[in-house]
């Protein structure tokens, strides 16, 4: 399925090579460090904590936790869609994007930016002043996850 013209091409990550994380990090720097993203007129930021020489949020955008091994492993679907995160935040009004706020069970408000037809979601934490903190993004692999996202959309605030 071809993607909307406003989204860049996915980043080639297969086969995974020695320098793939470094190339992805250059994309991350371009989209999130050189300029600050804005969502709905408010700044999008992330915690500056570092892990293995890169911001922790970078790992949340490109890898997944292997609970059995207690480590993070490359997630090819997340990684190849890293170039989509910034344009999704820049264009939540596009018809392909479902974007909404949802109050979670613990009272926090999260913003979901979902390309439903392309199985990719970006999640941000919304603060009372309107700023958003980037939490994660991921390829929506399972039907159960799609159902949960759809329910959150139906209960949006």
Order of alpha helices (4+ residues) and beta strands (2+ residues): alpha-beta-beta-beta-beta-alpha-beta-beta-alpha-alpha-beta-beta-beta-beta-alpha
